[in-house]
Amino acid sequence: YIGEEAAKSAAFQHAGVSAGGVSKLKCKLDKDDGVWLYEVEFGVGRTEYEYEIEAYSGAILEKDMDD
């Protein structure tokens, strides 16, 4: 697996935020429909982000942003 730190870094980079501005960070390894992935959730200001990142390649499978 790429590891939690790499998964968080990929999500932060995609969202265009730095780790220092992030709050309410959650990251967990999960298996969904036979695929291992990291679920990364965090907030920046009033915006909440959710990412699903493939655990082997680091590819972003899903992303969601709510204001």
Secondary structure, DSSP 8 states (H G I E B T S, - for coil): ---HHHHHHHHHHHHT--GGG-EEEEEEEEEETTEEEEEEEEEETTEEEEEEEETTT--EEEEEEE-
